Amino acid sequence: MLRGLIGYGLRPLRSRCRLSAGLAASPISQGNDGRVGCPHFSAVIWFSDSSASVRGARKDGLMQKACSVQLLRPSRSRRRESWPQLGGSVPPQSASVVHLEEEDKYSCIDHSTSYLHVQSVRDFPIEKLNAEVVLVRLDSELLCNPLGSCNLSLERTVSTIKYLHKAGAKVLLVTSWTPVLQSVYPVLKSTETFADYMSSLLQVKVVPVNGVPGLTSFNPERWMQNDIILFENLFNFKGENANCNDFSQKLASGAAIFVNDSFSLSHKMLASTVGITRFCHASLAGFHFEEELMQLRKITDTTRRPFIAIIGGSNFLGKAPALNLLASLCDGLFFVGKLSLQIMNGFGIPVPSCFVEKNSTKEVLQLIQTAHNRNIPIYYPTDTWCLNNKNNNHEKLEILDSAELLPGWTPADIGPSTLEKISSLIPLYKKVLWIGPTGFDLTEEFSGGAAQLGRILDKASHDSCDVILVGSAACKAVKGISGSSSKYTTFKNVSVVLEFLKGKILPGVAALDKSYPYQIPWNAIFSDSSQPLVVDIGSGNGLFLFQMARNWEGSNFLGLEMNKKLVVRCLRDVASVDKRNLYFVSTNATSTFRSIVSSYPGQLALVTIQCPNPDFNIEQNRWRMVRRMLVEAIADLLQPNGKVYLQSDVESVLLGMKEQFMTHGKGQLVVDDDGGGDHQMDNPFGAASDWERHVLARGAPMYRTMLRKV
């Protein structure tokens, strides 16, 4: 193997670099003259601040800082006589890792929202879809409602199915619908009627199959070559909502690839969106899911400023984390509905006690303080349409001042003065988020304010304002007003957006395979990006790669490690020794290997996997390191005669990894050396990992094998 490495053309490095150190952090200043109460003007509370504006202050919560590396040419070359303790701290005089914001084009560390970067059907090699059984999870309501803003979503979902079918995949469809939805859409009367409807949409025969979903209960003779299968309504099976492992396994039986195109269910843990991913070798996002996920990330994007959020509905306590995030992102907040009453109460404005959520007082004051610290305005209604409790007749509605709500009157909707205020404010903003109803939880007949607000935002969208609508009330308000629904970003299911804004993980998204979200600047991190590449998966503290990079300067070395802290420490060590043929990236290489390595300009010469945690290689473990997806990516990207080096101190783990490579390598890999069959070949590199040294020091054996691409 050493001769093979020498054959790659080793040569000394002539140019070196250093890493600059620094923190790009903006202090958040707080004024001393902001007043909390303003009873004489109930439309807006604006906190003045004698210091500089803090509207561009750094965000926390969902929008965390990321760590990346900036490469700079030194004024002169520096050479160190000794290497630092690998994985240890860097001396103060050494260069360090520079911290940049998450908007940077490249980062070595994933953000807290990195789980949102998933692999999609678009990214998956199309040739690998041919003859594979692919199960697609659909949103039945979206498919049955082809009008208005759902039209583009419907087209994207249909495109997903057609794309898979055209690629030669054997497509299985699963979805669910409730009795309420069934009463609204006649095509959901039965599996047969929905299959006929899908056949008309796809122009391909869709065969209905009743009974427990899965190929185990299906007669293959009924499956013609070009047919698409539709399984029975998942609502009929208890295992779906329970995310039952056995039901998930039956659902996935025979399917190699899972595609989720039901974004509206991302906040739920279902067998058909989460559990099923344990039993498919690849779990991907469909075209609709991919687009919705991209739009979701845009909600917290602040490049379009100023940015205002119009927030309605109720339950302040439950929404508090999301509201605080919006307060840290937006340049203005306008509260309507029952939430506005809580804000008014927080400012000391009289509100009838029956309308106050007494358990949310602390959270209300915290949000007001956040707005005060950032010097942003909080608006609430100046007037409301109110209903006399003694007479529920719509004609008895009267307009009352919001600050003078009388006993016996119930707020029904925002008043004309409030709408005028909104109409005058919106042109001042370049981005508007409307989430939640404007009314006060009465009936739909008191929703005139929502319709008028919809017209205001429709006009704003014509004036190059980005409008985001969240929830059925907001989406319904603009439906039919404009001929082009593409002007808006819409999310009918408010729960998905609220969970995202609260900083919670969306299970349906987290279950999908990940993609690496950044384009790695190979020419910047390596002095010669045409050199052969060696990748160590699970590089740990980097000891093995540091030794390899020093011994073999004619190759480039890349460590892929999930532990972010270890990656940062390794990068600091790289900086301290000025290595231009060594780099580390924090990522889950099991699913991101292809997206990272495929962009490398040179050839992939060697991949090493050493001493993975045995728990990660249990067959039942969805996230075991060596999976079919990783094996196929390595086999595809390796150069001819490229090597795969596997090592473990647990023989069963080594045998399991070897079996995965031989099974899923599809004849591209053969055993090159495994120590005469006992898997105790010598280490061929003259470099050992930290764990390998530990095992050998206690007198225990290491089990190794080398595979070669033919």
C-alpha positions in Angstrom: 0.0 0.0 0.0 2.9 2.3 0.7 4.2 1.7 -2.8 0.8 2.6 -4.1 0.9 5.9 -2.2 4.4 6.6 -3.6 3.0 6.0 -7.0 0.6 8.9 -6.5 3.6 11.3 -6.9 4.6 12.6 -3.5 6.3 15.9 -3.5 7.1 18.5 -0.8 4.8 21.5 -0.3 6.3 24.8 -1.5 3.6 27.2 -0.3 2.2 27.5 3.1 -0.6 29.5 4.8 -1.7 30.5 8.2 -5.1 30.8 9.7 -6.3 34.1 11.1 -8.0 34.3 14.4 -10.8 36.4 15.6 -14.4 36.7 16.8 -17.0 38.4 14.6 -19.4 39.2 17.4 -21.5 42.4 17.6 -22.3 43.5 21.2 -26.0 44.1 21.8 -26.4 47.5 23.5 -29.3 48.4 25.6 -30.7 51.9 26.1 -31.7 53.3 29.5 -34.5 55.6 28.5 -37.0 53.1 27.0 -40.4 53.2 28.6 -42.6 50.2 29.0 -45.9 51.8 29.4 -47.6 54.1 26.9 -51.3 54.3 27.8 -52.0 57.4 25.7 -51.0 55.8 22.4 -52.3 52.2 22.1 -51.1 51.5 18.6 -47.3 51.2 19.1 -44.7 50.9 21.8 -41.3 52.1 20.4 -38.3 51.7 22.6 -35.8 54.6 22.1 -32.2 53.9 22.6 -29.4 56.5 22.9 -26.8 54.0 21.7 -26.4 52.7 18.2 -29.2 50.7 16.6 -29.2 47.1 17.4 -31.5 45.9 14.5 -28.6 44.1 13.0 -27.7 42.4 16.2 -26.6 38.8 16.1 -29.3 36.2 16.4 -29.4 33.3 18.8 -31.7 30.3 19.2 -32.3 28.8 15.7 -29.8 31.2 14.0 -26.6 30.3 15.8 -23.1 31.3 14.9 -21.0 28.9 12.8 -17.4 28.2 12.8 -15.4 28.3 9.6 -11.9 28.7 8.4 -10.3 31.6 6.6 -7.1 30.9 4.7 -4.6 33.7 4.3 -1.2 33.9 2.6 1.6 34.6 5.0 4.2 37.2 4.5 6.9 34.5 4.8 7.0 30.7 5.1 7.1 29.3 8.6 8.3 25.8 9.6 7.8 24.3 13.0 10.3 21.8 14.4 7.9 19.8 16.5 4.2 19.0 16.2 1.7 20.0 18.9 -0.1 17.5 21.0 -2.9 16.5 18.6 -6.3 17.3 19.9 -4.8 19.5 22.6 -5.1 23.3 23.0 -3.2 25.7 20.8 -0.7 28.1 22.3 -2.1 31.7 22.4 0.4 32.9 19.8 -0.8 30.2 17.3 -3.4 31.0 14.7 -6.9 29.8 15.4 -10.2 29.3 13.8 -12.1 32.4 12.9 -15.8 32.5 13.8 -18.1 33.8 11.1 -21.8 34.1 10.7 -23.9 31.3 9.3 -24.5 33.3 6.1 -21.0 32.5 5.0 -20.7 30.5 1.8 -18.6 27.8 3.5 -18.4 26.4 7.1 -16.5 23.5 8.6 -19.2 23.2 11.3 -22.8 22.5 10.8 -25.3 24.9 12.4 -28.1 24.0 14.7 -30.4 23.9 11.7 -28.1 21.7 9.7 -30.6 18.9 10.0 -32.7 20.8 7.5 -30.2 20.1 4.7 -31.4 16.8 3.5 -30.8 14.7 0.4 -33.4 15.0 -2.2 -34.5 13.0 -5.2 -32.8 15.7 -7.3 -29.4 14.9 -5.7 -29.7 11.1 -5.9 -28.0 9.4 -8.8 -30.8 8.8 -11.3 -29.2 5.6 -12.6 -29.5 4.1 -9.1 -33.3 4.4 -9.3 -33.7 2.0 -12.1 -35.4 -1.3 -11.0 -35.4 -0.2 -7.4 -38.6 -0.3 -5.3 -39.3 3.2 -4.1 -42.0 4.1 -1.6 -43.4 7.6 -1.7 -45.3 9.3 1.2 -47.9 11.7 -0.2 -50.1 14.5 1.2 -53.7 13.5 0.1 -55.2 16.9 0.9 -52.6 18.7 -1.3 -53.3 16.3 -4.1 -57.1 16.8 -3.9 -56.9 20.6 -3.8 -55.4 21.7 -7.1 -56.6 25.3 -6.9 -54.9 28.5 -5.7 -51.6 28.4 -3.9 -51.6 24.6 -3.8 -51.4 24.3 -7.6 -47.6 24.6 -7.7 -47.3 22.2 -4.8 -49.5 19.7 -6.6 -47.3 20.0 -9.7 -44.1 19.4 -7.7 -45.6 16.3 -6.1 -46.8 14.9 -9.4 -43.3 15.6 -10.8 -41.8 13.5 -8.0 -43.8 10.5 -8.9 -43.3 10.9 -12.7 -39.6 11.4 -12.2 -39.2 8.2 -10.3 -41.4 6.3 -12.7 -39.6 7.5 -15.7 -36.2 6.6 -14.1 -37.4 3.0 -14.1 -38.2 2.7 -10.4 -41.1 0.5 -9.2 -43.2 3.1 -7.3 -45.4 2.5 -4.2 -47.6 5.3 -2.9 -48.9 5.7 0.6 -51.0 8.4 2.2 -53.7 9.0 4.7 -56.9 10.9 5.1 -59.4 11.5 8.0 -63.2 11.0 7.7 -63.5 14.8 7.8 -61.2 15.1 4.7 -63.1 12.3 3.1 -66.4 14.2 3.4 -64.8 17.2 1.7 -63.2 15.4 -1.2 -65.3 12.6 -2.8 -62.2 11.1 -4.5 -61.1 10.0 -1.0 -64.2 7.8 -0.6 -62.0 4.6 -1.0 -58.6 3.4 -2.1 -60.1 2.6 -5.5 -61.6 6.0 -6.1 -58.3 7.7 -5.1 -56.4 5.3 -7.3 -58.6 6.3 -10.3 -58.0 10.0 -9.4 -54.2 9.5 -9.2 -54.3 7.6 -12.5 -55.9 10.7 -14.2 -53.2 13.0 -12.6 -50.2 10.9 -13.6 -51.5 9.4 -16.8 -50.2 6.1 -15.6 -52.3 3.2 -14.2 -52.4 3.3 -10.4 -53.4 -0.1 -8.9 -55.2 0.1 -5.5 -54.2 -2.5 -2.8 -56.2 -2.9 0.4 -55.0 -4.5 3.5 -51.8 -3.9 5.6 -49.5 -1.8 3.4 -46.3 -3.4 2.2 -45.2 -5.8 -0.5 -45.5 -8.8 1.9 -49.3 -8.6 1.6 -49.3 -7.9 -2.2 -49.4 -10.4 -5.0 -46.5 -9.5 -7.3 -48.4 -11.0 -10.3 -50.8 -8.0 -10.1 -47.9 -5.6 -10.5 -47.5 -5.0 -14.2 -44.2 -3.5 -15.4 -45.4 0.1 -15.7 -48.0 0.1 -12.9 -47.9 2.2 -9.8 -49.2 0.8 -6.5 -51.4 2.7 -4.1 -51.8 1.2 -0.6 -54.8 1.5 1.7 -55.5 4.7 3.8 -52.9 4.7 6.6 -55.5 6.3 8.9 -57.0 2.8 9.2 -53.9 1.4 11.0 -53.0 2.2 14.6 -49.4 1.5 14.0 -49.2 4.7 11.8 -49.7 7.3 14.5 -47.9 5.2 17.1 -44.8 5.1 14.9 -44.8 1.3 15.6 -41.6 -0.4 14.7 -43.3 -3.6 13.4 -45.7 -1.6 11.3 -42.9 0.5 9.9 -41.0 -2.7 8.9 -44.1 -4.1 7.1 -44.6 -0.8 5.4 -41.0 -0.8 4.1 -40.9 -4.4 3.2 -39.4 -4.8 -0.3 -38.7 -1.1 -0.6 -35.1 0.0 -1.0 -35.7 3.8 -1.1 -38.1 6.0 0.7 -39.2 9.4 -0.6 -41.1 11.8 1.6 -43.3 14.4 -0.2 -45.6 15.1 2.7 -44.1 18.2 4.3 -47.2 19.2 6.2 -46.6 16.2 8.5 -43.0 17.0 9.3 -43.8 17.9 12.9 -45.3 14.4 13.6 -43.6 11.1 14.4 -45.4 8.7 12.1 -44.5 5.2 10.9 -44.8 6.4 7.3 -42.5 9.4 7.8 -40.0 8.5 10.5 -40.2 4.8 11.4 -39.9 3.6 7.8 -36.5 5.3 7.4 -34.9 2.6 9.6 -35.6 0.0 7.0 -34.7 1.7 3.7 -31.1 2.2 2.6 -31.9 5.7 1.3 -34.4 8.3 2.6 -34.9 11.3 0.4 -37.1 14.4 0.0 -39.4 14.7 -2.9 -39.5 17.9 -5.1 -42.4 19.4 -3.1 -40.8 18.5 0.3 -37.5 20.0 -0.9 -39.1 23.3 -2.0 -41.1 23.7 1.2 -38.0 23.1 3.3 -36.2 25.7 1.4 -39.0 28.2 1.9 -39.1 27.3 5.6 -35.5 28.4 6.0 -36.3 31.7 4.4 -38.7 32.6 7.2 -35.7 33.3 9.5 -33.6 34.8 6.7 -33.1 38.5 7.4 -31.3 39.6 4.2 -34.6 41.3 3.2 -35.0 44.2 5.7 -36.8 45.8 7.3 -38.8 42.7 8.3 -42.2 42.8 10.2 -44.3 40.0 11.6 -48.1 40.2 11.9 -48.9 37.6 14.6 -52.4 36.4 15.5 -54.2 33.6 17.3 -54.0 32.7 21.0 -52.1 30.6 23.5 -49.2 33.0 24.2 -47.5 30.6 26.6 -47.3 27.8 24.0 -46.0 30.1 21.3 -43.6 32.0 23.5 -40.3 30.4 22.2 -41.4 31.1 18.6 -42.5 34.7 19.5 -39.2 35.4 21.2 -37.3 34.2 18.1 -39.3 36.5 15.9 -38.6 39.3 18.3 -34.9 38.7 17.9 -35.2 38.6 14.1 -37.8 41.1 13.0 -37.6 44.9 12.9 -41.2 45.2 14.0 -44.0 43.1 15.5 -47.8 43.7 15.1 -50.0 41.6 17.3 -53.6 40.8 16.5 -56.2 38.4 17.9 -56.0 37.2 21.5 -52.3 37.6 21.5 -52.7 41.3 21.3 -54.7 41.4 24.5 -51.7 39.7 26.3 -49.3 42.3 24.9 -51.6 45.2 26.0 -51.9 43.7 29.5 -48.1 43.5 29.6 -47.8 47.2 28.8 -50.2 48.0 31.6 -53.2 48.8 29.4 -56.6 47.7 31.0 -57.8 44.4 29.6 -60.8 42.5 31.1 -59.4 39.7 33.2 -61.4 37.1 31.4 -59.2 37.7 28.3 -55.9 37.6 30.1 -53.8 34.4 30.0 -52.5 34.7 33.6 -50.0 31.8 33.2 -48.2 33.7 30.4 -47.4 37.0 32.2 -43.7 36.2 32.6 -43.3 35.2 28.9 -45.1 38.4 27.8 -42.8 40.6 29.8 -39.8 38.7 28.5 -40.8 39.4 24.9 -41.4 43.0 25.7 -37.9 43.2 27.2 -36.4 41.5 24.1 -38.0 44.2 21.9 -36.8 46.9 24.3 -33.2 45.6 24.1 -33.3 45.6 20.3 -35.1 48.9 20.0 -37.9 47.6 17.8 -41.6 48.6 17.8 -44.4 46.5 19.1 -47.8 47.3 17.6 -51.3 46.2 18.6 -54.9 47.1 17.5 -56.1 50.6 18.2 -59.7 49.5 17.7 -61.7 46.3 17.5 -65.1 45.2 16.4 -66.9 43.9 19.5 -69.9 41.8 20.1 -72.4 42.5 22.9 -72.6 39.4 24.9 -76.4 39.9 25.5 -77.1 39.8 21.8 -75.0 37.7 19.4 -76.6 39.3 16.3 -73.9 40.3 13.8 -75.7 43.6 13.3 -75.1 44.6 16.9 -71.3 44.7 16.4 -69.8 48.0 17.4 -66.3 49.5 17.2 -64.6 50.1 20.5 -61.2 51.6 21.4 -58.9 48.7 22.3 -57.7 50.5 25.4 -61.3 50.9 26.6 -62.9 47.5 26.3 -66.1 47.4 28.3 -67.5 44.6 30.4 -70.1 42.6 28.6 -68.4 43.1 25.2 -66.3 40.5 23.4 -63.7 41.4 20.8 -64.5 39.8 17.4 -62.1 41.3 14.9 -59.6 44.1 14.2 -61.2 47.5 13.4 -60.9 49.9 10.5 -58.4 52.2 12.3 -56.1 49.2 12.9 -56.3 48.2 9.3 -55.4 51.8 8.2 -52.4 51.6 10.5 -51.3 48.3 9.0 -51.8 49.7 5.5 -49.6 52.7 6.3 -46.9 50.5 7.9 -46.5 47.7 5.3 -45.0 49.9 2.6 -42.1 50.6 5.0 -41.1 47.0 5.1 -39.5 44.7 2.5 -40.6 41.5 4.1 -43.8 40.6 5.9 -44.7 37.4 7.8 -48.4 36.9 8.6 -49.0 34.0 11.0 -52.3 33.2 12.7 -55.8 34.6 12.5 -56.7 38.3 13.0 -59.9 37.5 14.9 -60.6 36.5 18.5 -61.6 32.8 18.1 -65.3 33.4 17.5 -66.7 32.2 14.1 -65.7 32.7 10.5 -68.4 35.3 10.0 -66.2 37.7 12.0 -63.3 37.5 9.6 -63.6 40.7 7.6 -60.3 42.0 9.0 -58.5 39.0 7.6 -59.9 39.6 4.1 -58.9 43.3 4.2 -55.4 42.4 5.5 -55.1 40.0 2.6 -55.8 42.8 0.1 -53.2 45.0 1.8 -50.5 42.3 1.5 -51.5 41.5 -2.0 -50.8 45.1 -2.9 -47.5 44.9 -1.1 -46.5 41.8 -3.0 -46.9 43.8 -6.2 -44.5 46.4 -4.8 -41.6 43.9 -4.5 -42.4 43.0 -0.8 -41.7 39.4 0.2 -44.9 38.1 1.7 -45.0 34.9 3.8 -48.4 33.5 4.8 -48.7 30.9 7.5 -51.9 29.1 8.6 -55.2 28.5 6.9 -56.6 31.9 7.9 -53.8 33.8 6.1 -53.8 31.5 3.1 -57.6 31.7 2.8 -57.6 35.5 3.0 -55.5 35.9 -0.1 -57.0 33.1 -2.1 -58.8 34.4 -5.1 -57.5 38.0 -4.7 -54.5 37.5 -7.0 -54.2 35.6 -10.2 -50.7 34.5 -9.3 -50.1 32.4 -6.2 -46.4 32.2 -6.9 -46.0 35.7 -5.4 -46.5 34.4 -1.9 -44.7 31.8 0.2 -47.5 29.9 1.9 -47.6 27.3 4.7 -51.1 26.1 5.4 -50.1 24.0 8.3 -49.1 26.5 11.0 -47.9 23.7 13.4 -44.8 22.9 11.2 -43.7 26.5 11.2 -44.3 27.1 14.9 -42.3 24.0 15.8 -39.5 25.3 13.6 -39.6 28.7 15.1 -39.6 27.2 18.6 -36.2 25.6 17.7 -37.6 22.1 17.9 -36.5 19.3 15.6 -39.0 18.4 12.9 -39.0 14.5 13.1 -40.1 14.1 9.5 -37.1 16.2 8.3 -34.6 14.8 10.8 -35.3 11.2 9.6 -34.2 11.9 6.1 -30.6 11.4 4.9 -28.5 14.5 5.2 -26.6 16.4 2.5 -23.6 18.7 3.1 -24.9 22.2 2.6 -21.7 24.0 1.6 -19.5 24.1 -1.4 -16.0 23.3 -0.1 -13.3 25.6 -1.6 -10.7 22.9 -2.3 -8.3 25.3 -4.0 -8.2 27.4 -0.8 -7.8 24.6 1.8 -5.2 22.6 -0.2 -2.1 23.9 -1.9 -2.6 21.5 -4.8 -6.2 20.2 -5.1 -5.2 17.9 -8.0 -3.3 15.6 -5.6 -4.8 12.2 -4.7 -7.3 12.4 -1.8 -7.3 10.2 1.3 -10.4 10.4 3.4 -10.6 9.1 7.0 -14.3 8.6 8.1 -14.7 9.1 11.8 -11.3 10.8 12.1 -11.6 11.5 15.9 -8.8 13.6 17.3 -6.9 13.4 13.9 -3.8 11.7 15.1 -3.7 9.2 12.2 -4.2 11.9 9.6 -1.7 14.3 11.0 1.0 11.5 10.8 -0.1 10.6 7.3 -0.1 14.2 6.1 3.4 14.7 7.4 4.7 11.5 5.8 3.0 11.8 2.5 3.0 15.4 1.3 2.1 14.3 -2.3 -1.5 13.5 -1.2 -4.2 15.5 0.4 -6.0 14.2 3.6 -9.5 14.9 4.7 -11.0 13.9 8.0 -14.8 13.6 8.3 -16.0 13.6 11.9 -19.4 14.1 13.6 -17.9 15.6 16.8 -17.7 19.3 16.2 -15.4 20.0 19.2 -12.9 17.5 17.9 -13.0 19.1 14.4 -12.4 22.6 15.8 -9.4 21.3 17.8 -8.0 19.5 14.8 -8.3 22.7 12.6 -6.5 24.6 15.3 -3.7 22.1 15.1 -3.7 22.3 11.3 -3.3 26.1 11.7 -0.4 25.8 14.2 1.7 23.6 11.9 0.8 25.3 8.6 -0.3 22.1 6.8 -1.8 22.7 3.4 -2.5 19.0 2.6 -4.8 18.3 5.6 -8.3 19.4 6.5 -11.2 18.4 8.7 -15.0 18.8 8.3 -17.7 18.2 10.8 -20.4 16.1 9.2 -22.2 12.7 9.2 -20.2 11.1 6.4 -22.6 8.2 6.2 -25.0 10.3 4.1 -22.9 13.3 3.1 -19.8 11.5 1.7 -20.9 11.6 -1.9 -21.9 15.3 -1.9 -18.6 16.3 -0.3 -16.1 14.1 -2.2 -17.7 14.3 -5.6 -16.8 17.9 -6.0 -13.0 17.3 -5.3 -11.0 18.2 -8.4 -8.5 15.3 -8.1 -9.0 11.5 -7.6 -10.1 9.6 -4.5 -7.2 7.2 -3.8 -7.9 5.8 -0.3 -10.8 5.7 2.2 -10.2 4.5 5.8 -12.7 3.5 8.4 -11.1 2.7 11.7 -12.5 1.4 15.0 -16.1 2.7 14.6 -18.2 2.5 17.8 -19.7 -1.1 17.8 -23.1 0.3 18.7 -23.2 2.2 15.4 -22.8 -1.0 13.5 -25.8 -3.0 14.8 -27.9 -4.1 11.9 -31.1 -2.7 13.5 -29.5 0.7 14.0 -30.7 3.2 11.4 -27.7 5.4 11.9 -25.0 2.7 11.8 -21.9 4.0 10.1 -21.4 1.6 7.2 -24.6 1.5 5.2 -25.4 0.8 1.6 -25.5 4.5 0.7 -22.0 5.1 2.0 -20.6 1.9 0.4 -22.1 2.8 -3.0 -20.7 6.3 -2.8 -17.2 5.1 -2.0 -17.3 2.4 -4.7 -18.5 4.9 -7.3 -16.0 7.7 -6.4 -12.8 5.6 -5.9 -10.3 5.7 -8.7 -9.4 2.4 -10.4 -7.1 0.4 -8.0 -8.2 2.8 -5.2 -8.2 1.2 -1.7 -10.6 0.9 1.2 -8.9 0.2 4.6 -11.1 -1.2 7.3 -9.9 -1.7 10.9 -11.4 -2.5 14.3 -10.4 -4.1 17.6 -13.7 -6.0 17.5 -13.6 -8.8 14.8 -17.4 -9.0 14.4 -17.5 -5.2 13.6 -14.7 -5.7 11.0 -16.5 -8.6 9.4 -19.8 -6.7 9.4 -18.2 -3.7 7.6 -16.4 -6.0 5.1 -19.7 -7.8 4.4 -21.4 -4.5 3.7 -18.7 -3.5 1.2 -18.7 -6.8 -0.6 -22.5 -6.9 -0.8 -23.2 -3.3 -1.9 -20.0 -2.7 -3.8 -21.7 -4.5 -6.7 -18.6 -6.3 -7.9 -16.4 -3.2 -7.9 -14.5 -4.1 -4.8 -12.3 -7.2 -4.1 -10.2 -8.2 -1.1 -6.7 -7.0 -1.5 -5.2 -8.1 1.8 -6.7 -9.3 5.0 -3.7 -11.0 6.7 -4.1 -14.4 5.2 -7.7 -14.8 6.3 -7.4 -14.1 10.0 -7.7 -10.4 9.4 -4.5 -9.7 11.4 -2.5 -8.0 8.6 0.0 -5.4 9.7 -0.8 -1.7 9.6 0.6 -0.8 6.1 0.9 3.0 6.8 3.3 3.4 9.6 0.7 5.6 11.2 -1.7 4.6 14.0 -4.9 6.1 15.3 -5.2 7.0 19.0 -7.5 4.1 19.7 -5.2 1.7 17.8 -2.3 2.7 20.0 -4.5 2.2 23.1 -5.6 -1.3 22.0 -2.0 -2.5 21.1 -0.6 -1.1 24.3 -2.9 -3.4 26.3 -1.8 -6.4 24.2 -5.0 -6.8 22.3 -5.2 -7.6 18.6 -6.4 -5.3 15.8 -8.4 -6.8 12.9 -7.8 -5.3 9.5 -8.6 -5.8 5.8 -7.8 -3.9 2.6 -10.2 -3.8 -0.3 -9.4 -2.6 -3.9 -11.5 -1.2 -6.6 -11.2 -3.3 -9.8 
